Amino acid sequence: MPARISAWQQERAQARERARQEAARRQRLLAEAGLAGGPSSRGTPRRDSPQAQVLLQDLERQQRREEKRRQRQERQEAARSALAAAEAAAASQPPPGAPTKTPGTVSS
């Protein structure tokens, strides 16, 4: 169980780092487009420029693709893990139809 916990903690740390990098990338893209010239009166970046809209839409599409890819990988890893557990459980059982050995019985 501790291995699962440490793997989960590592996964969460990686997700936080990806989010931080994505936020920095977004700011850089907006700055390159000349659109991060300061927040509007509401405190949010200006989004009225067509360039900003295109950049933000592209970024959102990329984020959705990455999220779908990550979810697909998680499902595949869960399926592999479940399959490995099922195979291990099956390997620990005697084959069907095999005689079972019970304590106290003597086979001749």
SEBA-778767 format. One record per residue: residue number from 1; residue in one letter; x, y, z of N, C-alpha, C in turn. Coordinates in Angstrom, 3 decimals, padded with zeros to 6 digits, always signed. Example, Ala and Ser with C-alpha at 12.3 -4.5 7.8 and 13.67 -1.06 7.14 Angstrom:
2
{pt 1; A; {+013.190; -005.690; +007.800}; {+012.300; -004.500; +007.800}; {+013.200; -003.300; +007.800}}
{pt 2; S; {+012.850; -002.250; +007.080}; {+013.670; -001.060; +007.140}; {+012.900; +000.030; +007.870}}
END
This chain:
108
{pt 1; M; {+000.808; -001.203; +000.000}; {+000.000; +000.000; +000.000}; {+000.851; +001.267; +000.000}}
{pt 2; P; {+001.949; +001.338; +000.779}; {+002.760; +002.558; +000.747}; {+003.290; +002.869; -000.648}}
{pt 3; A; {+003.542; +001.857; -001.455}; {+004.007; +002.110; -002.823}; {+002.922; +002.820; -003.622}}
{pt 4; R; {+001.670; +002.416; -003.424}; {+000.560; +003.090; -004.103}; {+000.444; +004.536; -003.658}}
{pt 5; I; {+000.607; +004.756; -002.378}; {+000.493; +006.114; -001.842}; {+001.599; +006.992; -002.389}}
{pt 6; S; {+002.817; +006.492; -002.387}; {+003.922; +007.304; -002.907}; {+003.761; +007.531; -004.408}}
{pt 7; A; {+003.245; +006.546; -005.132}; {+003.005; +006.731; -006.568}; {+001.937; +007.797; -006.788}}
{pt 8; W; {+000.881; +007.766; -005.963}; {-000.177; +008.773; -006.078}; {+000.372; +010.159; -005.759}}
{pt 9; Q; {+001.179; +010.266; -004.701}; {+001.756; +011.560; -004.343}; {+002.660; +012.074; -005.458}}
{pt 10; Q; {+003.434; +011.188; -006.049}; {+004.314; +011.586; -007.147}; {+003.485; +012.040; -008.350}}
{pt 11; E; {+002.404; +011.329; -008.635}; {+001.528; +011.704; -009.748}; {+000.911; +013.082; -009.516}}
{pt 12; R; {+000.480; +013.347; -008.296}; {-000.110; +014.658; -007.979}; {+000.938; +015.762; -008.107}}
{pt 13; A; {+002.161; +015.496; -007.666}; {+003.229; +016.494; -007.787}; {+003.524; +016.772; -009.257}}
{pt 14; Q; {+003.519; +015.731; -010.077}; {+003.744; +015.918; -011.507}; {+002.608; +016.717; -012.134}}
{pt 15; A; {+001.383; +016.459; -011.701}; {+000.237; +017.207; -012.231}; {+000.339; +018.680; -011.853}}
{pt 16; R; {+000.754; +018.956; -010.618}; {+000.935; +020.359; -010.200}; {+002.017; +021.029; -011.031}}
{pt 17; E; {+003.103; +020.315; -011.288}; {+004.190; +020.880; -012.086}; {+003.735; +021.136; -013.519}}
{pt 18; R; {+002.969; +020.195; -014.085}; {+002.444; +020.404; -015.441}; {+001.535; +021.627; -015.486}}
{pt 19; A; {+000.692; +021.785; -014.476}; {-000.211; +022.942; -014.432}; {+000.586; +024.236; -014.322}}
{pt 20; R; {+001.634; +024.224; -013.513}; {+002.469; +025.419; -013.369}; {+003.148; +025.753; -014.695}}
{pt 21; Q; {+003.688; +024.733; -015.354}; {+004.348; +024.950; -016.639}; {+003.360; +025.451; -017.687}}
{pt 22; E; {+002.155; +024.908; -017.668}; {+001.142; +025.333; -018.636}; {+000.728; +026.781; -018.395}}
{pt 23; A; {+000.615; +027.177; -017.144}; {+000.280; +028.572; -016.836}; {+001.400; +029.502; -017.297}}
{pt 24; A; {+002.639; +029.091; -017.084}; {+003.770; +029.905; -017.535}; {+003.791; +029.984; -019.059}}
{pt 25; R; {+003.493; +028.874; -019.710}; {+003.461; +028.864; -021.179}; {+002.362; +029.784; -021.697}}
{pt 26; R; {+001.228; +029.727; -021.054}; {+000.106; +030.584; -021.459}; {+000.483; +032.056; -021.338}}
{pt 27; Q; {+001.101; +032.418; -020.227}; {+001.528; +033.805; -020.041}; {+002.561; +034.199; -021.091}}
{pt 28; R; {+003.476; +033.285; -021.395}; {+004.499; +033.576; -022.398}; {+003.872; +033.784; -023.768}}
{pt 29; L; {+002.914; +032.929; -024.135}; {+002.250; +033.076; -025.428}; {+001.504; +034.400; -025.523}}
{pt 30; L; {+000.824; +034.753; -024.456}; {+000.101; +036.025; -024.455}; {+001.070; +037.196; -024.532}}
{pt 31; A; {+002.198; +037.084; -023.835}; {+003.190; +038.159; -023.870}; {+003.782; +038.285; -025.272}}
{pt 32; E; {+004.058; +037.139; -025.914}; {+004.598; +037.168; -027.266}; {+003.619; +037.806; -028.243}}
{pt 33; A; {+002.344; +037.587; -028.010}; {+001.336; +038.165; -028.891}; {+001.066; +039.627; -028.531}}
{pt 34; G; {+001.705; +040.109; -027.473}; {+001.514; +041.492; -027.055}; {+000.191; +041.721; -026.374}}
{pt 35; L; {-000.330; +040.678; -025.755}; {-001.661; +040.777; -025.164}; {-001.640; +040.759; -023.650}}
{pt 36; A; {-000.496; +040.581; -023.074}; {-000.424; +040.518; -021.615}; {+000.032; +041.858; -021.067}}
{pt 37; G; {-000.405; +042.917; -021.692}; {+000.019; +044.250; -021.294}; {-000.643; +044.725; -020.029}}
{pt 38; G; {-001.030; +043.856; -019.217}; {-001.627; +044.239; -017.944}; {-003.070; +043.785; -017.884}}
{pt 39; P; {-003.565; +043.616; -016.681}; {-004.940; +043.157; -016.517}; {-005.930; +044.268; -016.837}}
{pt 40; S; {-007.132; +043.864; -017.151}; {-008.188; +044.836; -017.386}; {-008.677; +045.355; -016.044}}
{pt 41; S; {-009.689; +046.194; -016.084}; {-010.195; +046.771; -014.837}; {-010.789; +045.703; -013.931}}
{pt 42; R; {-011.168; +044.563; -014.499}; {-011.730; +043.477; -013.683}; {-010.648; +042.573; -013.123}}
{pt 43; G; {-009.396; +042.793; -013.507}; {-008.307; +041.988; -012.968}; {-007.984; +040.761; -013.786}}
{pt 44; T; {-008.591; +040.624; -014.959}; {-008.297; +039.472; -015.812}; {-007.571; +039.950; -017.058}}
{pt 45; P; {-006.779; +039.089; -017.694}; {-006.080; +039.499; -018.916}; {-007.073; +039.857; -020.016}}
{pt 46; R; {-006.652; +040.754; -020.896}; {-007.509; +041.148; -022.014}; {-007.673; +039.966; -022.949}}
{pt 47; R; {-008.902; +039.720; -023.358}; {-009.188; +038.600; -024.248}; {-009.951; +039.060; -025.485}}
{pt 48; D; {-010.029; +040.361; -025.696}; {-010.837; +040.857; -026.796}; {-010.121; +040.787; -028.136}}
{pt 49; S; {-008.835; +040.553; -028.148}; {-008.078; +040.488; -029.392}; {-008.322; +039.152; -030.087}}
{pt 50; P; {-008.464; +039.163; -031.402}; {-008.611; +037.890; -032.127}; {-007.400; +036.980; -031.942}}
{pt 51; Q; {-006.209; +037.581; -031.852}; {-005.005; +036.767; -031.632}; {-005.085; +036.051; -030.289}}
{pt 52; A; {-005.550; +036.772; -029.287}; {-005.664; +036.160; -027.959}; {-006.669; +035.026; -027.991}}
{pt 53; Q; {-007.785; +035.229; -028.684}; {-008.798; +034.182; -028.769}; {-008.237; +032.934; -029.453}}
{pt 54; V; {-007.503; +033.132; -030.535}; {-006.921; +031.994; -031.257}; {-005.921; +031.263; -030.373}}
{pt 55; L; {-005.062; +032.023; -029.701}; {-004.072; +031.395; -028.820}; {-004.743; +030.630; -027.685}}
{pt 56; L; {-005.752; +031.241; -027.079}; {-006.431; +030.586; -025.960}; {-007.195; +029.345; -026.425}}
{pt 57; Q; {-007.832; +029.419; -027.582}; {-008.540; +028.247; -028.096}; {-007.565; +027.116; -028.407}}
{pt 58; D; {-006.431; +027.467; -028.994}; {-005.409; +026.463; -029.291}; {-004.901; +025.821; -028.007}}
{pt 59; L; {-004.670; +026.644; -027.015}; {-004.189; +026.148; -025.728}; {-005.224; +025.234; -025.074}}
{pt 60; E; {-006.490; +025.623; -025.134}; {-007.546; +024.795; -024.543}; {-007.676; +023.461; -025.274}}
{pt 61; R; {-007.570; +023.484; -026.604}; {-007.614; +022.224; -027.363}; {-006.459; +021.312; -026.967}}
{pt 62; Q; {-005.286; +021.898; -026.840}; {-004.116; +021.107; -026.455}; {-004.303; +020.529; -025.052}}
{pt 63; Q; {-004.840; +021.315; -024.143}; {-005.064; +020.827; -022.784}; {-006.061; +019.683; -022.781}}
{pt 64; R; {-007.130; +019.791; -023.577}; {-008.109; +018.702; -023.649}; {-007.474; +017.436; -024.210}}
{pt 65; R; {-006.650; +017.587; -025.263}; {-005.966; +016.416; -025.827}; {-005.061; +015.763; -024.793}}
{pt 66; E; {-004.300; +016.579; -024.068}; {-003.392; +016.031; -023.057}; {-004.165; +015.353; -021.935}}
{pt 67; E; {-005.298; +015.941; -021.532}; {-006.109; +015.341; -020.476}; {-006.677; +013.998; -020.945}}
{pt 68; K; {-007.167; +013.942; -022.169}; {-007.687; +012.678; -022.702}; {-006.586; +011.629; -022.779}}
{pt 69; R; {-005.394; +012.041; -023.216}; {-004.265; +011.114; -023.302}; {-003.905; +010.596; -021.913}}
{pt 70; R; {-003.871; +011.490; -020.932}; {-003.537; +011.089; -019.568}; {-004.584; +010.120; -019.018}}
{pt 71; Q; {-005.866; +010.419; -019.255}; {-006.923; +009.530; -018.777}; {-006.842; +008.165; -019.456}}
{pt 72; R; {-006.538; +008.159; -020.758}; {-006.398; +006.893; -021.479}; {-005.252; +006.075; -020.901}}
{pt 73; Q; {-004.130; +006.739; -020.607}; {-002.993; +006.033; -020.016}; {-003.355; +005.476; -018.646}}
{pt 74; E; {-004.090; +006.250; -017.850}; {-004.494; +005.766; -016.526}; {-005.397; +004.546; -016.648}}
{pt 75; R; {-006.345; +004.583; -017.607}; {-007.224; +003.423; -017.801}; {-006.426; +002.200; -018.229}}
{pt 76; Q; {-005.462; +002.399; -019.134}; {-004.645; +001.276; -019.592}; {-003.806; +000.711; -018.452}}
{pt 77; E; {-003.236; +001.591; -017.627}; {-002.446; +001.124; -016.489}; {-003.319; +000.378; -015.494}}
{pt 78; A; {-004.537; +000.864; -015.259}; {-005.451; +000.184; -014.342}; {-005.834; -001.186; -014.894}}
{pt 79; A; {-006.069; -001.268; -016.196}; {-006.416; -002.554; -016.812}; {-005.251; -003.527; -016.710}}
{pt 80; R; {-004.032; -003.039; -016.972}; {-002.855; -003.917; -016.854}; {-002.684; -004.397; -015.416}}
{pt 81; S; {-002.894; -003.503; -014.471}; {-002.749; -003.862; -013.064}; {-003.798; -004.905; -012.666}}
{pt 82; A; {-005.037; -004.698; -013.112}; {-006.102; -005.652; -012.799}; {-005.820; -007.005; -013.444}}
{pt 83; L; {-005.322; -006.986; -014.667}; {-004.990; -008.235; -015.347}; {-003.868; -008.965; -014.624}}
{pt 84; A; {-002.855; -008.233; -014.199}; {-001.745; -008.851; -013.470}; {-002.236; -009.442; -012.151}}
{pt 85; A; {-003.128; -008.733; -011.465}; {-003.672; -009.246; -010.204}; {-004.501; -010.501; -010.453}}
{pt 86; A; {-005.298; -010.500; -011.516}; {-006.112; -011.675; -011.837}; {-005.227; -012.861; -012.206}}
{pt 87; E; {-004.168; -012.601; -012.966}; {-003.252; -013.682; -013.331}; {-002.546; -014.240; -012.101}}
{pt 88; A; {-002.160; -013.365; -011.183}; {-001.504; -013.828; -009.960}; {-002.468; -014.654; -009.113}}
{pt 89; A; {-003.725; -014.212; -009.040}; {-004.718; -014.965; -008.271}; {-004.982; -016.318; -008.924}}
{pt 90; A; {-005.050; -016.337; -010.243}; {-005.290; -017.597; -010.948}; {-004.106; -018.539; -010.794}}
{pt 91; A; {-002.907; -018.000; -010.785}; {-001.718; -018.842; -010.646}; {-001.639; -019.471; -009.259}}
{pt 92; S; {-002.218; -018.812; -008.270}; {-002.157; -019.353; -006.914}; {-003.213; -020.436; -006.677}}
{pt 93; Q; {-004.154; -020.590; -007.585}; {-005.208; -021.597; -007.460}; {-004.808; -022.849; -008.235}}
{pt 94; P; {-005.242; -024.013; -007.771}; {-004.961; -025.235; -008.543}; {-005.794; -025.220; -009.830}}
{pt 95; P; {-005.323; -025.881; -010.865}; {-006.093; -025.918; -012.111}; {-007.431; -026.619; -011.897}}
{pt 96; P; {-008.431; -026.298; -012.687}; {-009.738; -026.947; -012.525}; {-009.624; -028.456; -012.763}}
{pt 97; G; {-010.290; -029.206; -011.927}; {-010.283; -030.659; -012.063}; {-009.092; -031.343; -011.428}}
{pt 98; A; {-008.164; -030.595; -010.905}; {-006.995; -031.199; -010.261}; {-007.402; -031.658; -008.868}}
{pt 99; P; {-006.866; -032.797; -008.448}; {-007.206; -033.254; -007.093}; {-006.641; -032.287; -006.059}}
{pt 100; T; {-007.447; -032.039; -005.065}; {-006.998; -031.136; -004.009}; {-006.410; -031.960; -002.890}}
{pt 101; K; {-005.362; -031.459; -002.324}; {-004.718; -032.148; -001.205}; {-005.270; -031.544; +000.071}}
{pt 102; T; {-005.770; -032.413; +000.925}; {-006.265; -031.948; +002.212}; {-005.371; -032.515; +003.291}}
{pt 103; P; {-005.157; -031.760; +004.335}; {-004.304; -032.271; +005.408}; {-004.920; -033.521; +006.033}}
{pt 104; G; {-004.099; -034.469; +006.325}; {-004.562; -035.685; +006.977}; {-004.896; -036.805; +006.008}}
{pt 105; T; {-004.926; -036.562; +004.741}; {-005.213; -037.619; +003.770}; {-003.904; -038.144; +003.209}}
{pt 106; V; {-003.893; -039.408; +003.026}; {-002.702; -040.036; +002.474}; {-003.060; -040.538; +001.091}}
{pt 107; S; {-002.293; -040.142; +000.127}; {-002.562; -040.637; -001.231}; {-001.675; -041.839; -001.485}}
{pt 108; S; {-002.249; -042.899; -002.084}; {-001.458; -044.091; -002.336}; {-001.186; -044.282; -003.777}}
END
